[in-house]
Structure formats: structure tokens, C-alpha cells
């Protein structure tokens, strides 16, 4: 599992955004909202990352509307959740160590 982390910021936020079923536009909107528009995912970045995450088995297609532009909703898988949780653990360690250094310990 170690080789899968650290995650890029885009992958981190996509995995966070698909903890419940979400479609591409919804993912983009949620990421922008969570980051106060600091992170914006262009279509190429978003859909390239989605394809990669599906291929790795970290997210899955939850539903697909075959009538209107084939809109798909995605959902994090158990493996994706494990990877995400490992990344959160890694980030918490970084913050903890930074706080220690800030306090002069």
C-alpha cells in the first residue's frame, strides 16, 4: 500500500468527493467548495484521474444514465477508502511533526 501514497492533491480530493455517489461536475464543484476555489479540476485532469482511479479499483461506477449524455456517478470502493485513510494518517503525522518543530521540541 505504501507505493500508492502520497496521493496527489487532485486524487485526494476526488476520493473525498466520492464518499457518496457523485458525478464529474459534482466532484468538481465539491472540490472547489472544499478548497475555497484554490483547487479547480479541469475536465482533462478530472476524467483522466477518474479513469486511473477506476482502473486501480479505488472508485467504481455507481450508476450510469444512458439517456442523457451518459452521465456517470462514481463511488469510492473499500480499497479506495483504505488508501485514502492511509493518506490521512500520513498527513496527520506530517502536521504533528510540524507542530512539534514549531513548539521547539
ABEGO torsion letter per residue (X at the ends): XAAAOBBBAAAAAAAAAAABBBBAAAAAAAAAAAAGGABBBBAAAAAAAAAAAAAAGABBBABBBAABGGBBBBBBBAAAAAAAAAAAAAAAAAAAAAAAAAAGX
